[in-house]
Amino acid sequence: MIFSGDNSLWQVLFVSSRGCSKPRHALRFMDAAHTVCAVQVLLLLFAGLSAPGELMANSKLVEQGRYLFQAAGCLSCHRDDRTLAGGRPLVTPFGTFYPPNITPHRESGIGRWSEEDLVRALRMGLDPAGRHYYPAFPYPSYTRMTQRDMHALYAYLMTWPESSRPSRPHAISWPFSSRSLISHWKQGRFTPGAAVVNPERSTQWNRGAYLATALGHCTECHTPRGFLGTPDNTRFMAGTCSGPEELRVPNITSDDDTGIGRWSFEELETFLATGERPDGCYTSGLMMEVLGTSCMGLTDNDRRALAVYLASLPPIHHNLDYLCATFEDDEFLE
């Protein structure tokens, strides 16, 4: 199930082309049925999230916030066995992070936060006391959100049911546990500020770029990182062998051989809407969860804009089949 509590957040993102054989017709129908069922469950879930609250008087604003919440994939990280109560482990090379409770509970969640506190967290990566957040919280992407969208997101978050579940402390060893060192990490690695429209691109492309690099934060997983976790933008969206849980994350640039350059635009749109790949396989694990909790709920126009942006990514030849291959000692010694 997409929301299974024991389903690790960092599972294999895509079924590899080497290991994915086209399923038999019966299994394909089952996969399609599961996908449709998942979509129906998700739509019902999100339809019921806008419960009455203090800010429900402005229903249009709250509905906009609900849509942004979904597009930003908040549920994937902050939900464990209790909705938005946090606690779901994010295993990284730097340690294990536990996303916090972000329900409006005044003691355990963000109920004491002002809207300015949320804006500061998303824009600057700082908590209400001015302490630096670890960049496992993808504020390097969320900083690109517009002020208007942050305003709507705050309105929506404050309508959620409260949970008193306390946030779990992270399990990180020194020196990575030092929050003061994050200020040094930010220098030259983090540029706060809302996304800037590219005047040389279409409105549709700019919307897709906003969905991918701000709300959807695709680059957080699909761009390889250096020793200190800095994204290597010379290989933007070109995939990595050492993604979360040390798992492979695919190249989604337009490279024909190592990326998705051979996918047609229609195939890319279909994948974002259903999870079906051009080879007839359906993605699974985290990627299906990402699609189900974000992309599948986008409007047709937004999903098309996202596809337009992704299809425009310049090709980067980054052969993960070679780079991620297991080194066998006995083969070397033969």
VEXFI-281253 format. One line per 8 residues: number of its first residue (from 1); for each residue x, y, z of C-alpha. Coordinates in nm, 3 decimals. Each point is the difference from the previous one (the first is absolute). Example, Ala and Ser with C-alpha at 12.3 -4.5 7.8 and 13.67 -1.06 7.14 Angstrom:
1> 1.230/-0.450/0.780  0.137/0.344/-0.066
//
This chain:
1> 0.000/0.000/0.000  0.118/0.350/-0.071  -0.046/0.113/0.358  0.122/-0.314/0.172  0.163/0.099/0.326  0.286/-0.249/-0.043  0.067/0.113/-0.356  0.344/0.164/0.008
9> 0.000/0.350/-0.141  0.315/-0.059/-0.198  -0.081/-0.304/-0.210  0.122/-0.052/-0.354  -0.147/0.289/-0.195  -0.037/-0.167/-0.336  0.000/-0.362/-0.109  0.332/-0.026/-0.186
17> -0.021/-0.068/-0.370  0.224/-0.302/0.048  -0.213/-0.163/0.264  -0.346/0.098/-0.118  -0.160/-0.242/-0.240  -0.333/0.083/-0.157  -0.266/-0.169/0.215  -0.243/-0.253/-0.128
25> -0.334/0.144/-0.112  -0.173/-0.106/0.321  0.266/0.163/0.213  -0.011/0.314/-0.210  -0.372/0.027/0.057  0.062/-0.050/0.372  0.265/0.273/0.001  -0.232/0.234/-0.187
33> -0.282/-0.081/0.240  0.227/0.063/0.299  0.105/0.330/-0.149  -0.359/0.108/-0.058  -0.094/-0.114/0.349  0.291/0.192/0.150  -0.102/0.313/-0.186  -0.359/-0.035/0.119
41> 0.112/-0.044/0.360  0.229/0.300/-0.024  -0.265/0.220/-0.153  -0.243/-0.098/0.273  0.265/0.064/0.263  0.090/0.345/-0.125  -0.364/0.087/-0.058  -0.067/-0.061/0.366
49> 0.299/0.186/0.141  -0.155/0.345/0.002  -0.179/-0.045/0.329  -0.156/0.302/0.168  0.251/0.216/0.185  0.070/0.356/0.099  0.105/0.094/-0.351  -0.274/-0.182/-0.189
57> -0.187/0.329/-0.048  0.227/0.062/-0.293  -0.073/-0.331/-0.171  0.162/0.105/-0.326  0.330/0.071/0.176  -0.012/-0.329/0.190  -0.079/-0.193/-0.318  0.296/0.162/-0.169
65> 0.212/-0.102/0.297  -0.127/-0.356/-0.024  0.106/-0.015/-0.364  0.345/0.140/0.080  0.038/-0.242/0.292  -0.061/-0.284/-0.241  0.224/0.138/-0.275  0.281/0.043/0.254
73> -0.021/-0.363/0.112  -0.024/0.089/0.369  -0.191/-0.314/0.089  0.276/-0.235/-0.119  0.243/0.109/0.272  -0.213/0.126/0.286  -0.240/-0.290/0.018  0.084/-0.320/0.186
81> -0.273/-0.186/0.186  -0.178/0.326/0.086  -0.074/0.260/-0.262  0.258/0.284/0.005  0.117/-0.102/0.348  0.349/-0.063/-0.137  0.241/-0.266/0.106  0.060/-0.171/-0.333
89> 0.376/-0.075/-0.026  0.204/0.151/-0.282  0.321/-0.199/-0.018  0.289/0.192/-0.161  0.382/-0.027/-0.008  0.006/0.262/0.276  -0.234/-0.180/0.238  -0.369/-0.060/0.049
97> -0.238/0.295/0.002  -0.352/-0.009/0.140  -0.239/0.253/-0.155  -0.183/0.189/0.273  -0.363/0.026/0.098  -0.148/0.282/-0.211  -0.358/-0.016/0.124  -0.131/0.316/0.171
105> 0.050/-0.146/0.349  0.137/0.284/0.214  0.251/-0.212/0.193  0.102/-0.283/-0.232  -0.065/0.154/-0.340  0.005/0.345/-0.161  -0.311/0.141/0.166  0.197/0.285/0.155
113> 0.155/0.097/-0.331  -0.097/0.320/-0.168  -0.019/0.017/-0.377  0.333/0.182/0.009  0.153/-0.299/0.180  -0.104/-0.232/-0.280  0.129/0.241/-0.263  0.334/0.019/0.183
121> 0.025/-0.380/0.009  -0.076/-0.040/-0.368  0.191/0.304/-0.124  0.303/0.006/0.228  0.019/-0.347/0.155  -0.035/0.142/0.353  -0.229/-0.101/0.285  -0.194/0.259/0.208
129> 0.297/0.030/0.238  0.239/0.070/-0.287  0.171/-0.339/0.001  0.104/-0.151/-0.330  -0.194/-0.294/-0.137  0.190/-0.293/-0.144  -0.035/0.004/-0.381  -0.164/-0.343/0.016
137> -0.300/0.231/0.024  -0.002/0.113/-0.365  -0.008/0.374/0.067  0.267/0.050/-0.272  -0.289/-0.076/-0.237  -0.292/0.137/0.202  0.175/0.337/0.025  -0.106/0.052/-0.363
145> -0.368/0.000/0.095  -0.187/0.326/-0.041  -0.114/0.193/0.306  -0.358/-0.047/-0.113  0.037/-0.378/-0.010  0.161/-0.006/0.345  -0.294/0.203/0.130  -0.248/-0.252/-0.141
153> 0.200/-0.298/0.129  -0.001/0.144/0.353  -0.376/0.049/-0.015  -0.048/-0.363/-0.102  0.239/-0.150/0.256  -0.189/0.172/0.279  -0.317/-0.191/-0.092  0.149/-0.342/0.074
161> -0.102/-0.203/0.306  0.245/0.042/0.285  0.227/-0.280/0.118  0.184/0.004/0.331  0.263/-0.243/-0.122  0.344/0.153/0.074  0.254/0.028/-0.278  0.283/-0.251/0.019
169> 0.360/0.124/0.032  0.225/-0.062/-0.298  0.266/-0.270/0.018  0.301/0.182/-0.142  0.362/-0.024/0.107  0.239/0.292/0.043  0.102/0.213/-0.188  -0.312/-0.027/-0.217
177> -0.218/0.043/0.309  0.132/0.353/0.059  -0.264/0.251/-0.104  0.248/0.286/0.027  0.205/-0.158/-0.277  -0.302/0.013/-0.229  0.042/0.377/-0.023  0.341/-0.064/-0.157
185> -0.150/-0.266/-0.226  -0.255/0.250/-0.125  0.268/0.243/-0.111  0.042/-0.049/-0.373  -0.236/-0.301/0.002  -0.338/0.153/0.081  -0.155/0.301/-0.170  -0.330/0.103/0.162
193> -0.268/0.168/-0.203  -0.308/-0.060/-0.211  0.035/-0.145/-0.350  0.071/0.247/-0.274  -0.194/-0.025/-0.326  0.214/-0.075/-0.305  -0.118/0.256/-0.258  0.146/-0.206/-0.283
201> -0.230/-0.291/0.078  -0.374/-0.044/-0.030  -0.247/0.040/0.284  -0.060/-0.375/-0.013  0.372/-0.079/0.029  0.040/0.239/0.293  -0.294/-0.162/0.178  0.157/-0.342/-0.054
209> 0.334/0.123/0.131  -0.173/0.131/0.312  -0.176/-0.331/0.057  0.322/-0.200/-0.046  0.259/0.216/0.177  -0.204/0.176/0.269  -0.311/-0.194/0.099  0.082/-0.349/-0.123
217> 0.372/0.032/0.091  0.094/-0.265/-0.257  0.364/0.105/0.006  0.038/-0.096/0.366  0.010/-0.366/-0.101  0.083/0.001/-0.370  0.312/0.219/0.014  0.320/-0.165/0.131
225> 0.168/0.154/0.303  0.355/0.061/0.114  0.169/-0.096/0.324  -0.182/0.261/0.209  -0.335/-0.061/-0.165  0.029/0.287/-0.245  -0.193/-0.065/-0.324  0.228/-0.036/-0.302
233> -0.184/0.225/-0.241  0.234/-0.091/-0.283  -0.199/-0.326/0.002  -0.338/0.154/0.073  -0.271/-0.269/0.012  0.248/-0.259/-0.136  -0.057/-0.253/0.278  0.223/-0.147/0.266
241> 0.116/-0.332/0.142  -0.011/0.132/0.355  -0.347/0.135/0.044  -0.192/-0.033/0.325  0.052/-0.342/0.158  0.303/-0.023/-0.233  -0.236/-0.100/-0.278  0.021/0.087/-0.366
249> -0.200/0.297/-0.126  -0.039/0.014/-0.380  0.120/0.250/-0.255  -0.301/0.200/-0.120  0.179/0.227/-0.246  -0.071/-0.027/-0.372  0.306/-0.214/-0.068  -0.101/-0.278/-0.241
257> 0.223/-0.269/0.147  0.010/0.063/0.375  -0.303/0.223/0.058  -0.356/0.020/-0.129  0.078/0.159/-0.335  -0.163/-0.284/-0.191  -0.332/0.053/0.178  -0.261/0.180/-0.204
265> -0.175/0.297/0.154  -0.320/-0.203/0.023  0.186/-0.280/0.181  0.139/0.247/0.250  -0.346/0.144/0.064  -0.140/-0.351/0.044  0.271/-0.085/0.250  -0.071/0.308/0.210
273> -0.374/-0.073/-0.006  0.004/-0.378/0.056  0.349/-0.126/0.074  0.010/-0.207/-0.318  0.333/0.000/-0.180  0.050/-0.032/-0.376  0.098/-0.367/0.040  -0.339/-0.079/0.154
281> 0.134/-0.035/0.355  -0.138/0.204/0.285  0.237/0.173/0.236  -0.015/-0.101/0.365  0.124/0.087/0.345  0.068/0.363/0.075  -0.050/0.124/-0.355  -0.354/-0.134/-0.007
289> -0.057/0.167/0.334  0.140/0.327/-0.134  -0.225/-0.021/-0.302  -0.303/-0.095/0.210  0.045/0.273/0.258  0.096/0.274/-0.244  0.011/-0.038/-0.379  -0.319/-0.199/-0.041
297> -0.194/0.269/0.183  0.128/0.284/-0.217  -0.232/0.161/-0.248  0.045/-0.113/-0.360  0.152/0.338/-0.082  0.252/-0.020/0.283  0.095/-0.357/-0.078  0.053/0.096/-0.364
305> 0.211/0.298/0.106  0.212/-0.229/0.216  0.050/-0.233/-0.295  0.096/0.294/-0.222  0.268/0.105/0.247  0.139/-0.350/0.053  0.013/-0.065/-0.374  0.203/0.319/-0.041
313> 0.282/-0.104/0.235  0.327/-0.010/-0.194  0.138/-0.350/-0.057  0.269/-0.109/0.245  0.164/-0.334/-0.065  0.026/-0.156/0.345  0.013/-0.377/-0.025  -0.131/-0.129/0.331
321> 0.002/-0.360/-0.126  0.378/0.030/-0.007  0.053/0.232/0.296  -0.227/-0.191/0.236  0.125/-0.347/-0.095  0.115/-0.206/0.297  0.375/-0.054/0.007  0.073/-0.369/0.041
329> 0.340/-0.082/0.151  0.011/-0.349/-0.151  -0.055/0.140/-0.351  0.290/0.243/0.051  0.230/-0.276/0.117  -0.076/-0.244/-0.281
//
